[in-house]
Amino acid sequence: MPESERDGRARGTARPRVVVIGVGNGLRGDDGAGLEVVRSLTARARAEAIEVREQEGEALGLLEQWEGAAGAVLVDAIHSGAPAGTIHRVDASAGPIPALLASSSSTHAVGVGEAVELARALGRLPRTTILYGIEGVRFDAGGDISPEVRAAIPALAAAVLAQARELSR
């Protein structure tokens, strides 16, 4: 495969392929925040040739979701002890995810942090990978997204879209 395709650039263009992936479980309260963020920006992102995807299953599915992309922006709910609605940003391509943010709210065996580190070890992490975590407080089955997290979603969506635009330049 030519280098231009391997690094996520479409043949004949100078724009790198960027994918935004919302991670979570829409049936577990704040754990659905990443999904809500990407759903809110899907039309705008696609109009700018930024791919938008959802990952509701095991986080290991991220390795397939970002395959061939030069840049990935991930959005997930986390539980680090900060106030609900706090937005965290980590450049996962610069080094390991800080331990405090590495474990997401995932109800699965492997969370986003572990999937990112596995991809790094396997050489399958996009060249630039940015993780946005939104601090959640409600992760119970059947619960709604908390008011604090719901209030932070528009600002988070704007930050994610701006980051994706930057990566696609």
Disulfide bonds with the S-S distance in Angstrom:
none
